[in-house]
Amino acid sequence: MKTRRVERCRAARRAIASVLALTIAVGFYAAATPAKASTTKVQYAPRTTGELDCNGYSPVQTSVKHSMLCTDIRGFANVDNANNWNSRFYDNGIYIGHDEPDMTFLSSAAGSGNDVTWTETIGKDPAAPPTTTDPGGDVTHYFELTPAPWFSMAICDGDSYPQLPCTAESDSNAPTSRFPGAGSAFMEMQLYPPGMPPFVDSTSCDDTHWCAALTIDSLECTAEFAQCNNDCEEPVNFAFIQTNGVPAGPPSPQLSDVETETPNAETLLMNPGDKIKVHMYDAPVPGGHGATAFKVVLDDLTTGQSGFMQASAANGFANTSITNCAGTPYNFQPEYSTASATNIVPWAALRTNVSTEFETGHFEGCTSLSKPGHLNIGGVIDTFYKKCHGVYEKAGGSEGPETSDALCYPAGDTHNGLAQAPGDLLTGCEDNYYQNGDLDFDGQPYYPDWPTGAKPTSTWAGSFVESPPASGGSQYSRFFFQTDIALSESTCTASGAGCTVPPNGPGHFYPYWSELGTSSTCKIEFGNVNSGTGVNAFGQDGEYGTDQQAALGYPEFIGAVMNNTCPASSAPHSHAT
């Protein structure tokens, strides 16, 4: 989707900003009182740097991390205001979009929406270093394919869209035809691949390890985006998974700083090929006098190490006021009881609660770079570049809807000391600074450079191998596939024309989910796995189904709901660590 600054919206946004100082209207629910974030009177005033807007467009605060991975936001048909146009969301007049191929799991069992365990083996990269000479046949590492595989869960936040009270772990929060839904946030437990450090202004914690973080995105808008606070539209709480459970720096949108986004000695590091277990649930807050908050426990079953993080007020997590962007210490909790199909985050493009996903479309390999720029990272001046040169750019032709390729870095770059030597493994661009993603679809993720099996080849990485999720020792009964790629296609129209999977790029490829089943076990892989004993690729990219724009009001590809026939022995038992 082409970046647009909608001139006719600017006056409306200025008017909205003044109205927000006085009152908040929530459509026909204007009489409802937003839920209070906490009984405490402590508030965090926003600093000049932080994460008030995950997309980086806050006019009052500079983002700590300039390539944050945000939750994609839906659009509304036949709604034309300062924040919504052509069925798409605009942040401060700028279109934002992401590419998120997703596998969502469904269950009507109590607890399935708030207590989930995932078990998976992390994919390995090829032994050879990555190359950028042969699109579709290059040696390709994970940092080129995905900046963050993640697991999701809907989270209660009465001070998030649509600014209505939220009752934790209750299906009554779900949106209906007459109710816009309770105030909701979107939790992503993200994993970050090695190869392009430092994390604070790139992708990786280091060159050899995977790391992980608990992230929670909220949205400071009212129903159908009638009003949004431009200063803090998509605030994000962020904290690495730590061996001691203590955030590396302040997690809240108001106070987060360079330490927040910089791994320290307690950050859990995992090796490629390690088998891990991730348990996500509502847990007692230590010393909280009965209070509970969402918690992630990550066990590395290969090394025996463990890490955890709890989204609690005691740990510095905070929700955000739509009126003035101030933060209030907050115990975030799971939103729903079950993982039913209607239990979604009402403002998110992906219609999901419990899902596994591989964020993609954020990297393009280059042979050289030009047009330098500079970032001030806590007083360290880091040079980046805005223009990529090489065979991927040539294959894609003109830049099309993109305004820049930034952030781009040369191979070996140590970012003025922010990254340890040898620095970045490849010359390339994240395509995430001036727009959110590779909008002309000419980078490695849109070529068949993805894993073809669990073991790495001389050219391609080995796939992640996941067990189906479990809740209370039971697996989920159904699942479906979806992707929001059409929201990022400049050719995609309200009629459905130009909305395609794969997107219109030179690689003509889109990664997909596969299931490997036997009489006693069942595993999930992602990439380009379509052959072998017991492999079901679900029609490859056809698994994402059809564009549901006519029904949803925005372009979203959703496949058919299928029964989960995986043997019960494949589902690992959940526990309350």
N, C-alpha and C positions, 0 to 999 in steps of 0.2 A: 504494500500500500504506500503510495507516494506520500512523503512528508508534506503536510499542509499547515500553513499558518492562516487560519480563517479570519480574515479582516473583520467580517461582519459580526464575529463573536467577541471581539475585544471589548467593545462598549458594554456588551452584556456581562462579560466577566467582571469588569470594573464595578458595574452595578451590583452584581452578586456579592462581591467582596464587601461592599458597604452594608448590604442587607445582612450578611452573616454576622456582622458586629452587633446586630440588634435582635435577630430572630432566626429560627430555623423552621422551615415548613417541610412537612413530609407527605405531600400529596393529600389524599383523602384521609390519611392517618395523622393529620397535623395536631390533633388533640392528644396524641400519645406522648408520654414522657419518656425520653431516652433513659436507658438503664444507667445507673451510676457505676462508674468504673471501680470504685473502692470506697470503703468507709473512711479511709485515711484522708487527711486534708493536705498531705504532701503533694506538690505538683512540680514537674520539671519544666522550666522555661526553655524553649529551644535555643541551642547554641548556634553559632554562625556556620558550623559544619555538623553534619549528622546524616540521618537517613529519613528526613521528613517526607521525601518523595523518592520512592524506589527508582523511578524513571529518570531522576536527575534534573527535573525542570522546576523545582521550587525556586521562586524569585527571592526568597528570604534566607535560604540556606544552601551552602555548597555541599554536595554529596561527598561523604568520606570515600566510598568506593564508586568509581565512575563506570563500572560495568556490572552493576548489580543485576541479578536474575530475578525478575518480578513475576507476579501472577498476572496472566493475561486477563484483560477486562472485556466483558461482552458489550454488545451494542443493543439499541432498541429501535425497532422499525417504526416509522412514522413519528419519530420524536426528533425535533430539530431545535437544539439549544446550544449554549456555549460549550457543552461537554459531550454532546452526542450528535453525530451527523452521518448520514449514509450508513446507518446501522453499525457505527463504530465509535469507540470512545476516544476523545482527544484530551490530552493532559496539557493545560496551558496553551491550547490551540495547536498542539502537535500530535499527530497520530502515533499511537504506540501499538505494537503487536509482537507476538512471540510465536514460536513453532514448538508445539508440545504434543507429540504422539503419545497417547495415553491408553492404559488398560485399566478399566474400572471394575471393581468387584462389588457384588450386591448380596445382601442377606437381610432377612426380616427378623433374625434372632436378636434378642436383647443383648446389648453390649457390643454387637458387631460394628457399630458406628463409632466406638470410643476406646476399644481395647484391641489392638491389632499387633500381630507378630509376623515379621517377614524374615526369611532366611535366604541368603544368596551367596554365591561365590563371585568375587569381583573379577572382571575380565582382565586379561593380560595383554600388554602391547607386544608387537613383534620385537625381536632382539635387535634388528637393524634400525638405525635412526630414520626418522620420517623424511620423505622426499617430496618435491613439488615440480616434477617434470612430465608426469603422465597421468592426467585426470582419468580416474577409473581404474588405474593400475599402480598408483603410487603406494609406497610404504606409508601406512597411515596409523597414527596413534590416537588414543581416546580423546586427548585434549582437542583434536581437530574435529571430532565427531560430535561430542557433547560436552558442554561445560558443567553439566550437573544432572546425572540421573537422580530422581527423587521419589519419595513416598509422601502421600498427602493425607490430610485430615481436616475437616471443617471444624472451626473453633468459634466459640461464643465471644462476641464483642459488641455490646449494646451501643458503643460509640462509633461503630463502623456502619457502612451502608446496610439498611436504609435508615439508620438511627432509631431503631426500635429495640425494646428490651429483649434479652435473650436468656432463656432458662437452660442451664447446662444439661447436656445429656438427655434432651427431650425432643421427640419427633414433632412436637407442636411448633417448632421453629421453622419448619419447611414452608417455602413459598407456595401459594396457591393462586388461582385465578382472581381471588378477591383479597389476597394478603401478600405483600411484597417480600415477606420473609422477615425473620428476626435479624438483628445486627450480627454480621458474620465476618470472620477473618479466615484466611486460607493459610494453613500450615504446610510447609514443604520441608521434609528432612532431606537435605541435599548432600550428595557426595561429589567431591571435586577431584578430577584426575590430575596426575603429575605431568610436568613437562613445560608449563608456561608460568613460572612464578614471577613476581610475588602476588599473593592473593589480593592484596589491597588495591592493585590497579591492573590485575590481569586475571588469570584463571586458577592457578595452582598454589598449593602450600609449599611444594618443593618439586624437584625433578624426578623423584623416585617413589613417593608415597601418595596414596589417597587420603583425604581428610573429609570431615563432614561437619554440618552445622544445622541447627534448628532455626528456621526462619518463619516469621508470621507476618503476612501482609494484611493490612486493613485498607478500607477505602472511605475517605472523608467526603461522602456525597449523600444526598437524599434520594428518594425513589426516582427512578428513571433519569438520574443525574440532573434533576432540575436545578440543584444547587450543589456546588462543590467548593471546598476551600482550596484555592489555587496554591496556597503556600504549603499545603501538606496533603496532596491528593491521595497518594498511596504510601503511607508510612509503613516502615518495616522494622520489626524487632529481629535482631540477629545475634546468635552466639554459637561459636564452635562447640562441638561435642568434646568435652574435656575429661581427662582421667580423674580429676577431683571435683568435677561438676561446677567449678567456679568460672564464670565468663571471663574471657581474655581481656575484655574491656566493657564499658557500659553497653548493654544490648538495646536500650530504648531508642526510638527514632530521634528524640530530642537531644540525647547526650552522647550517642555513639561517636567514637573517634578512631584514630589510626590503630590503637591497641585492639579495639573491637574486631577489626578486620585483619589482624596480624596474629598468626599462630604463635603460641609460646610453648614452654617446656611441658605444659600439661595438656596440650592439644593432642587428641588421639590420632595417631598416624597408622595407616594400614597398608600392607603390601599388596600389589597386584597378585591375584590368585588366592588371597585369603578368603576363608569362609566366614561370614558374619551373620549375626542375628540382631534384628532391630525390633525392640518392643516399644510401642507407643500407647500411652494410657494416662488416665487421671490418677495422680498419686498424692498422698498426704505431703504437705509442706512441712519440713522439719521446723519445729518450734512455732508452727502456724496455728496452734490451738484449734485443730479440727479442719483448717482450711486445706483445700486440695488445688492442684494445678497440673496442667499437661506436662508429661515427662517423656523423654526419649532415653532409652538405655540401649547402648550399642556394644555388643560382645563380639570381640574378634575370636572366633572359635579356633583359629589356626595358631595365633600367638599367645592366647590366654589373656590378653589385655582387654580392658573394658573402659568405656567412657559413658558419660551421661550429661543431660542438661534438662533443667526444669524451668518452664516459662512462668516464673513466679515473681511477685512483687519483691520478695526478699532477694532475688537474683538481679533485680534492676529492670525487669520487663515492665512496660507501661503501655496503656492504650492512649489514644490521641483525641483531643477535643476538636470537633469540627469548627468551633467558634474562634479559637485562638491558637490551635496547634499545640497547646500545652499537654504534657504527659502526666498521667496519674498512675502510680504504681498499681499493678494489676495482676491478679492470678488468672491467666488464660486457662480455659477448660474446654474439653471437647463439646461440640454443639449437639450432637445427635445421639440417640440411643441405638438406632439400627442403621444399617447401610442400605436402606431402601432407595429406590431410584429417584424418588422425589426429594431426598435429603441432600441438598446441594448448597454451595455458597452462591447466593442469588445474583451476585455481581460478577462472578468469574465466568470466563468463556468456557472452560471445561466444566461439564455438568457432572460433578463428582464429589464424593466424600473420601472413600477409601480407594486409592489407586497407586499404580506404579507407572513411572513416566521417565522418558529420556528427553530432557530439553535439548534442542538441536538448532541448526541453522545459524550459528554464531561464529563461524571460523572460515577463513580463506587463506590458503598458503600462497606465498609470494616468493619471487626471486630477488626483488629489490623494492625499496620504499622511497617515497618522496613526500614533500609538504610537511615539515616538522611542526609540532606543537609542544606545549609544556604543561605538566601537571605539578601542582604543589601538594606533596603528600607529607603533611606534618612538618613542613619546613624543608623537605628534600625535593629538589626540582628534578622531575623525571621527564625525559624527552620521549614523545611518541610521534607517530607519523599518521598521515591522513589518507595516503594514496598507495595502493598495492599495484605492483607491476608483475606480470608473469603469465603463464599459460592459462591459469584459471580465469584471469581477467579477460584475456583475449578470447577464450571460449565463450564467455558471457556477453561479449560485445560491449555496447554502451552501458553506462552506469544505470540507466533507466531511472527507477524511483529513488535510488540512493543519493544522499547528499555527500557521503564520505564513507571511506572504508574503516575509519578509526574505531577502536584503538589498534594501532599497528606497531609491532616491535621487531627488531632484527634478531636473528639467531645469535645466541651468546650474550644477549643484553642482560645485564645485572641490575638495570633500573637505578643507576647511581647508588648502588650499594643496598638497595631495598631487598634484592634477591641474592641468595648465595650463589657463588660460582658453581657450575658453568652457566647458570642463567637459562634463558629460553632455548628450547631445543630446535626451534624452527622459526624462520622468518614468516610472519603472518599477521593477520588482522582479525579482531574479534567482531567487527561490524556492529558495535553496541554502544557507541558514544553519541552519535548524531541521529541514529535511528536504532530501533531494537531488532537487530538481526540482519541477515543477508537477504535483502529484499529483491535482488535480482537472481538469487538462487544459483550462484555460480561457484560456490565453495565446495569443499570436500563432502559435507553432509548430504549433498544432493547428487552424489555419484555412488555407484555400487562398491564403495570402499569400506563397507561395514563388515563385521564378522560374519563368516559363513559357518561357524561352528564354535564349540566351546574352547577348542585349542587354537592358539594363534598360529598363523601360517607365516611364511617368510615375508608376506606383504601386508596381511591384515591382522587385526587384534582378535583375540578370542572373546566370545560373547560372555556377558554376565549370565549366570545360570541361577534362576530364582525358583524357590518352591512357592506354590500358591499360598496366599496369606491365611492365617488362622486367627480365630478369636475364641477364647475360652476352650481351646482344644479342638474346635470344630472349624472346618473350612467353609468358604463362602459358596453359596449354591449357584450363583450365576455371574456372568461377566459380559462386558462388551468393550469394543475399541472405539476411540474417537480421536480427532485431531482438530486443532484450531488454525491450521495452516492457511485456510482460505481468508482469514482475517488479515493476513499479511500480503495477499496477492493484489497487486494494483489492477489486475484485469478482472477481479471478481466483482460482479454487479449484483444489484438487488434482485434481478431476474434469475440469477443463478448462472448466467453466462460468464465464462472465464474463471469459474471456481473449480479448481482441479486438484487431484492427487494422482501422481506427483505434480508439483507446481511447474510452471513453464520456465525451465532452465536448461542449460546445455547438458546436464547429467542425466535427465529424464529418469530419476530414481527417487524413491522415498522409502525409508526403513520401516520395518514392520515387525510384529510379534509372531513368534512361533511357539508351539507346544510340542514337547517331546514326551511321549507316554508309552508305558509298558503296562503289564498286568499288575505291577507292584509299585510303580513310582510314576511321577509326573513332574516335569520341569518346564520352565518358561525361559525362552531366550529372545533376544532382540537384535535386529540388524538385517541380515540377508541370508537367514537360515531356511533353506527350502528343500533340502534333500537329506536322506539318511533314514534309518530304521525308526519308525514310529513318529516321524515329523509331520505335524499339521501346521502349515503356514497360513491357513484361513484365507486363501486367495491372495496372499501377499498384500500389496497396498490396497487391494479391493476390500480388505477386512474393515476399513474405515467407513464403509457404507456410502451414503449419499449426503449431499448438502441439505441440511435441515433449516435453511434460512426462512422458508415460508412458514414453518411452524414456530420457530424460536425468535425470529426477528433479527437475526444476525447469522452470518455464514459459519456453520460448524458441521463437520462431517462426523456422522455417528453411525456405527454398524449395528447389526441386529444383536439383541440380547441372547446369549447362549447359555445352556446349562453347563455347569462345571462338573465334568465327569472324571476329574482326577481322583485316583484312589485316596481314601481317607488317610492312608499311611503317609501320604506326601505332605500333609498339613502338620507343621510343628506345633507342639503344645505351647500355649501362652502361659506366662507366669507373671507374678507381681514382684519384680525385682526392686 
